[in-house]
Amino acid sequence: MVRTHIFLLLFAVVTSQGPTDRSIAQESTVVPTGTTPLPNTAANVSAQTALPQPPQGIVPASDAPLDEPWVDPAKKIVQVFNDPPAGTRISKTGRVWVDRKSRQVIVDGYVALREGMLEMFACPAGTKEHESVVATLARSQEVHAALLAVGAQSGTPVQWSPRYVPATGQGIRIWVMWFDEQGNQHHADARTWVVQTGTKKTLQIDWVFAGSNFWTDPSDGTRFYEADSGDMICVSNFASAMLDLPVESTQQADSLLFSANTEKIPPKQTFVRLLLLPIPQLADQPEPLGPNVADPNKPPATKWLTLREPVGS
């Protein structure tokens, strides 16, 4: 049943509005706790999904002086990054695109944390920035739908009882792109931003597309996509994770296995672009990648991130 609703979510996001879309959107729309539901139309599911916002009175972590006014990153990034040169944006407010030809998902965000132990690599803005390197300007359910749209296969989240069973799903390679203060473009395998706690050994395994779950509020029957609460790209195992590591990794705060690789991560509030690429499934006779399909093992082309205005202009 959970997988059925996930595919209905994708259908509502990537198909055009039609006479039957209303019933589909009513079944698949997921609204994070504390937000006001939008009218249940396919257009609103695909184009007007509200981003999580920082709680009232709480300013996201920043290197800026406390007396400087906070500027919503979702508004500021529009003045800095051009949209990707190809692909389809699946939300008016969420900065997430799909490019079916190259089979990749593009998500914008910013650096939220540079040091300390981690439970996440990336979370939606306004959720778990205190334990996540990147805060994304898109919701987990939007990124989930985008991965399905480029052909990624979701699996199952981690199980703890009666015994530990790791998360399953297609492997996802993640690349990070950004510009420094001098306007130089950089890229990195996202795993190099994560180290084993107490060492300098970087993360070696890829995330898998676990797919999270839906939770139903017993008081009114409202359904919620669990990863929207923050568990987008995890390095600690969560049954609510959208992407998780397929190895045992505790959630215990004093025993977390992974930490931020401070020396590799740019300053906090640096805008970044994540590229998520499904890793081809193992096969006896693997087919070569198509001419337009991005190779997960190769750094992204510079064209995928350009500035609206040169630095210093």
Sequence and secondary structure as in RCSB ss.txt:
>XXXX:A:sequence
MVRTHIFLLLFAVVTSQGPTDRSIAQESTVVPTGTTPLPNTAANVSAQTALPQPPQGIVPASDAPLDEPWVDPAK
KIVQVFNDPPAGTRISKTGRVWVDRKSRQVIVDGYVALREGMLEMFACPAGTKEHESVVATLARSQEVHAALLAV
GAQSGTPVQWSPRYVPATGQGIRIWVMWFDEQGNQHHADARTWVVQTGTKKTLQIDWVFAGSNFWTDPSDGTRFY
EADSGDMICVSNFASAMLDLPVESTQQADSLLFSANTEKIPPKQTFVRLLLLPIPQLADQPEPLGPNVADPNKPP
ATKWLTLREPVGS
>XXXX:A:secstr
 HHHHHHHHHHHHHS   TTHHHHHHHH    TTS      HHHHHH        TT     SS TTS    HHH
HGGGTB   SSSEE  SSS EEEETTTTEEEEEEEE   SSB SEEEEETTTSGGGEEEEESS HHHHHHHHHHT
T  B    B SSS B   B EEEEEEEEE TTS EEEEEGGGGEEETTS  B  S EEE    EEE TTT  EEE
GGGGS SEESS  TT SEE SS     GGG SEEE GGGS  TT EEEEEEEE     SS     TTS  TTS  
 GGG  BSS TT 
